[in-house]
Structures are given as C-alpha cells and as structure tokens.
Amino acid sequence: MGKLVNLVVAASLLYGVNGSCVPQQVNSLMGSAKIEQVEKTNSLGELVESVYCVRTERVYEDPYGKRLTQIASGSALAYQEEGNYSYIITNQHLMGDEEIYVNGGNFRKVSIAPSIVDYGGDKNTADDISLELVWESEKLDLAILRTPAKLKVLDREWMGDSNNLKYGEEVYLIGYPLGMFNAVTKGIVANPGKYQRGMAIRDEINNLFVPSYNRKILDLTVNPGNSGGPFFVKRNGEFYWMGLIDSYLIHQAGGPLHRENSGLGMGNGSSFIRDITDYIIHNVGEIVESKNSK
C-alpha cells in the first residue's frame, strides 16, 4: 500500500465542518446609520466544523459471483456550494481499488456507497448523509464528492496559496484520527516542496501532471483516519488551508520487520487541488454524464 522511498515507506492511511467569519456590522452612530466593514477572522474551532468523517462501503465480486465488502473511513473537507450541491474533497484511496486480490482470487469493485457519518464506527445510520462520487484520481489520491445536503463549507477567504509555504511554518491538521473523533494536530512544515529528488506525479488516465513542489511534508502526528484531512498554516493569527494529507512515512530502523510511524506526513498542496476541483465543479454536468455512460 505504501511506496519505498529510500528506506522509508509512505503508507496510505486506511481508516480513520465552514470556517465562519465575522459578518458585516451595521452600527448606529450619532443617530445616523453607518456601515462598517469588519475584517474577517477565523479560529480552529470554526474550521473544525468544515471537516467531516467520511465512510465508504465497497462491494467486490469475483468471476464466480462471490462477493466481499470492505469498509474504510477517513476525513474530508467541505469545499464549496454550487447549484444545489455541497462539494466535499478527500483522498481517493478511501474509495478503494478497482480490483483487489484476496486469497489468490481476483475481485472487481461492483459498487461503492460513500457517506458522511459521525465517526468511523458509527452504527446509527439514521443521520448519515449519502455522497455521490463525482471524480477521482488514484495517482493524485484525490476524490471529489457531492451531496444535496447543506454542509458548512470552508470560506474561500481562508484558502491559501500552498506554493508560498515556508520551512518551519506552524501547521495544523484537522481530521478524525483512528476514526474516533474530530481532532487537531499541531506541527511545522518540514519541507514546503523543495526536493533534491523527483516527487512528481503523473496521472495518465486523467491527463494530469503534478510537479514535485506540490508535495508537502509536515512534521506532525498523522494517524489512520486522518486520510483526506485538511492542513492549515497559521499566519498573522489566521489559519489558511494549504492542502490535504494523504500519507505518512514509516521507517524500518529496527529491521525489515519493524515498521514505525516516523512522525512525518505528506500531502498535496491546496493550490493544485483548487485548480482541479474548481475545474471539475465548473464542468460537473459533462463529467457526471460521461462517468454514468461508462
């Protein structure tokens, strides 16, 4: 599931809401009405409300009709409202592989049911929110979903430019570690995208190329369940979205059978994610029609 990077394994995280702002104020002064523009501010408490727990149920079938089900959960960011839908973004690996091999048998995915839940092990389905998978890229580990339900989407005011990340900046990851509850992890930017080796990603299916500088490395605690969780950088007292976490690095310093979390997480920067997501949403009708015709 992970890729060997020198002696480090990047392990995909398998398991695991609208930063509100101060509105315009209308004040009365000396008997006359005066409209005063108040500067927007945000807080981690508000940003947490834009992050949801997503659970997927994937059904696979072998050539003989035998079926098996896989369930996974992770984190997702409520990205935007458009038309009659709220759009949410997360990691593609939560959607599962198209084909898996189990006990020597070949199984193909025949259905997927993603939904927003209270937490990974939530048994009460009455308040689950069903999601529609709109677009996905396995190579970029990005999935875009939508729902007619109203979500607390992130204010675009707090969408930062990840190309301007700097070494050592204070960073916060929001998600559902171990699928248990929403939580915030604090750390620093270990590498903002400056590498001596190639980290570029090419998605031939969607004809996309992601340059090395889009891959960000963070020094903070990342656990299964944080998959798809957004990370934010704190600047001048405000928090700006800078990307989605998708993996953490595992070291084998104790030997080939020893695997331990290194404390380093990796993710794609927000600038590239925004370009892709905005394009998909703008062309969603054509994209969904093409997807359903396959």
Secondary structure, DSSP 8 states (H G I E B T S, - for coil): --EEETTEEEEE------------EEEEETTEEEEE-------HHHHHTTEEEEEEEEEEE-TTS-EEEEEEEEEEEEEEEETTEEEEEE-GGGG--SEEEETTEEEEEEEEEEEEESSTT----TT-EE-EEEEEETTTTEEEEEESS------GGGB--GGG--TT-EEEEEE-GGGTS-EEEEEEEEESS--SS---EEETTTTEEE-GGGEEEEES---TT-TT-EEEEEETTEEEEEEEEEEEEEE-TT-TT--EEEEEEEEEEHHHHHHHHHHHHHTHHHHHHHHHT-
